[in-house]
Amino acid sequence: MTELLQDLLSGHLTLATVLIWTFCALLIAMLGGALMGIRIAGKDLGYELAGLVGAFFGPVGTVPGVLVGLGVLACLR
């Protein structure tokens, strides 16, 4: 466990760190998408539906961007 934390903090890219960073990006993107969906379309669609749709579409651009960024970092090392 301490080795994994050291890899995360030092910037070493292993399969475990890539999965952890991708999962963190997914969670943050879902939260941000849900909040923005509620803010933008909450009154028109209803707050629950707007949050659900935002949570589905929030990670669409974020997760591929994180994976491309991690791929570029892996190539630069």
C-alpha positions in Angstrom: 0.0 0.0 0.0 2.8 2.4 0.8 4.5 1.5 -2.5 1.3 2.5 -4.4 1.1 5.8 -2.5 4.7 6.5 -3.3 4.1 5.7 -7.0 1.1 8.1 -7.0 2.9 10.9 -5.3 6.2 10.5 -7.2 4.6 10.4 -10.7 5.5 6.9 -11.6 3.0 5.5 -14.1 2.1 1.9 -13.5 -1.1 0.1 -14.4 -2.5 0.7 -10.9 -1.7 4.4 -10.9 -3.3 4.9 -14.3 -6.4 3.1 -13.1 -6.6 5.2 -9.9 -6.1 8.5 -11.8 -8.7 7.5 -14.4 -11.2 6.5 -11.6 -10.6 9.8 -9.8 -11.1 11.7 -13.0 -14.3 9.7 -13.6 -15.7 10.6 -10.2 -14.9 14.3 -10.4 -16.3 14.5 -14.0 -19.5 12.8 -12.9 -19.9 15.2 -10.0 -19.1 18.2 -12.1 -21.4 17.1 -14.9 -24.3 16.4 -12.4 -23.9 19.8 -10.8 -23.7 21.7 -14.1 -26.7 19.7 -15.5 -28.7 20.7 -12.5 -27.6 24.3 -12.7 -28.1 24.7 -16.5 -31.2 22.5 -17.1 -32.7 21.9 -13.7 -35.8 23.9 -14.1 -36.5 22.7 -17.6 -35.9 19.0 -17.2 -36.4 18.6 -13.5 -33.4 18.5 -11.1 -33.1 14.7 -10.9 -33.1 14.1 -14.7 -30.8 17.0 -15.3 -28.4 15.7 -12.7 -28.5 12.1 -14.1 -27.9 13.3 -17.7 -25.1 15.5 -16.6 -23.5 12.7 -14.7 -23.6 10.5 -17.8 -22.3 13.1 -20.2 -19.7 14.8 -17.8 -17.1 12.1 -18.3 -17.4 12.0 -22.1 -14.6 14.5 -22.6 -12.8 14.2 -19.3 -11.8 10.5 -19.2 -10.4 10.3 -22.8 -8.5 13.6 -22.1 -7.0 12.1 -18.9 -6.0 8.9 -20.7 -4.4 10.8 -23.6 -2.6 13.0 -21.0 -1.3 9.9 -19.1 -0.2 8.4 -22.5 1.8 11.5 -23.3 3.4 11.5 -19.9 4.3 7.8 -20.4 5.9 8.6 -23.7 7.9 11.5 -22.3 9.5 9.5 -19.5 
